[in-house]
Amino acid sequence: MLSTPLQEYNPYSVRPQILSIFVIFLILAIISIIYYIKVKKLKHNQAPKGIVLLVQIYVEYVKSLIIEILGPEFLKITPYFLYLMSYIFLSNMIGIIGLENPTSSLTVTLSMGIITWIGTFVIAFKYQRLSYFKVFLIGAKIKNKKIYFLINPLEIISAITPVISISFRLWGNIFAGSLITTLWFYLWYYVTKSIPIIGLFNLLAAFTIAPIHMYFDLLCGTIQTLVFVLLTMVYWTLQKGEGEATQTKKVVEQTPNLTATKITLLNNNQ
C-alpha cells in the first residue's frame, strides 16, 4: 500500500490485508481443531497439559475479566471475547512473519468498533429499557412532571465518539508500527542498494528489524489487544451500571412510601 503511488491507487483492488485475514482464520481454525481432538482424548481423571492447558488458562483469564468487569451474567458471551481477543492479537502479531497487519486497515478496526458500539446500545436497552433514550432529550419539570421537548446534540455526539475512539486508537498504533517498519526497510535499501548481495537482499534491514518488531508488534500489539477488549467491556458495563443505578433510584424513591405504609398497618393492628 505504501509503495503504491496515489495516482495508481485503485479502491477496488484486493488489499494485502485480505491474505492476512485468511491466514489468521486458518490459524484459529487449526488451533480449535487440535484443542477439540486433544480434549476428546483427555480422560476425566487426567490433568490437562500442552495446548489444552494453555487454552484453558487463556479461557479462564478471559472469564475472570468478564466476571470482574461485566459480571457473571455475561459469561455466556465468553466465546465472543475469546475470538475478539485472539483475532486482534494475531492481527497485531502477524507482521512478524512479513504479512500485512489486518488491524493496520481502518476498515477492520472500524468494523470491530461498530460491533462494540452496537453492543453498547443493546445492553443499554436491556437494562434501561425505553428510559435510555431520555438521555438524548432535554426536558423541564412542569407541574411535577418532566416533559422532554428538545434533542440534546451533545449526548448524541458523546454516543458516537466511542466508535471513533476505539477504532482509531487501535488502527493508529498498528498503522504507525507498520509505517515505521516499512520506512526502516526502505532506509537500508537506499543505503545499501549499491553493495553486492547485501543491497540486493536488504540483509542489514532484515538483521536489524527484530527490535522494531519486538516493540511495535509484540509489545504494542499485546497492549492494544487488551486496551480494545477492556474498553469494550467498560463501555458495556457503564450502560449496565446506569441501568442498575436507575432501578436502585426508583426503589429508593419508593422506600419512604413503603415504610409509611408499613407503619400505618402496624398502628392499625395495634
Residue pairs with C-beta under 8 A, 6 or more apart in sequence:
1 15
1 16
1 100
2 179
2 182
15 100
15 105
16 99
16 100
17 100
17 101
17 102
17 104
17 105
17 108
19 99
19 100
20 91
20 94
20 99
20 100
20 101
20 102
21 91
21 102
21 108
23 94
23 99
24 87
24 90
24 91
24 94
24 102
27 90
28 83
28 86
28 87
28 90
31 51
31 55
34 51
35 51
35 52
35 55
38 50
38 51
38 52
39 52
42 48
42 52
48 56
58 82
59 78
59 82
62 78
62 81
62 82
62 85
63 75
63 78
65 81
65 229
65 230
65 233
66 74
66 75
66 77
66 78
66 81
66 233
67 75
69 230
69 233
69 234
69 237
70 233
70 236
70 237
70 240
71 237
71 240
74 236
81 229
81 232
81 233
84 112
84 228
84 229
84 232
85 225
85 226
85 229
88 103
88 112
88 170
88 224
88 225
88 228
88 229
89 221
89 222
89 225
91 101
91 102
91 103
91 108
91 174
92 101
92 103
92 174
92 217
92 220
92 221
92 222
92 224
92 225
93 217
93 218
93 221
94 100
94 101
94 102
95 101
95 104
95 177
95 178
95 181
95 213
95 216
95 217
96 213
96 217
96 218
100 178
101 174
101 177
101 178
101 217
102 108
103 109
103 170
103 171
103 174
103 224
104 171
104 174
104 175
104 177
104 178
105 171
106 167
106 168
106 171
106 175
108 171
109 167
109 168
109 170
109 171
109 174
110 163
110 167
110 171
112 167
112 170
112 228
113 162
113 163
113 164
113 166
113 167
113 170
114 163
114 167
116 162
116 163
116 166
116 231
116 232
116 235
116 236
117 162
117 163
119 232
119 235
119 236
120 162
120 235
120 236
120 239
123 236
123 239
123 240
123 243
124 132
124 239
124 242
124 243
125 132
126 243
127 239
127 240
127 242
127 243
127 244
127 247
128 239
128 242
128 243
128 246
131 246
132 239
132 243
134 148
135 152
135 155
136 151
136 152
136 155
136 156
136 159
137 148
137 149
137 150
137 151
137 152
138 148
138 149
138 150
138 151
138 152
139 146
139 147
139 148
139 149
139 150
140 146
140 147
140 149
141 147
162 231
162 235
166 228
166 231
166 232
166 235
169 224
169 227
169 228
170 224
170 227
170 228
173 220
173 224
174 216
174 220
174 221
174 224
176 216
177 212
177 215
177 216
177 217
177 220
177 221
178 216
180 212
180 216
181 209
181 212
181 213
181 216
184 205
184 208
184 209
184 212
185 202
185 205
185 209
187 205
188 202
188 204
188 205
188 208
189 199
189 202
189 205
191 204
192 198
192 199
192 202
192 203
192 204
193 199
197 203
198 204
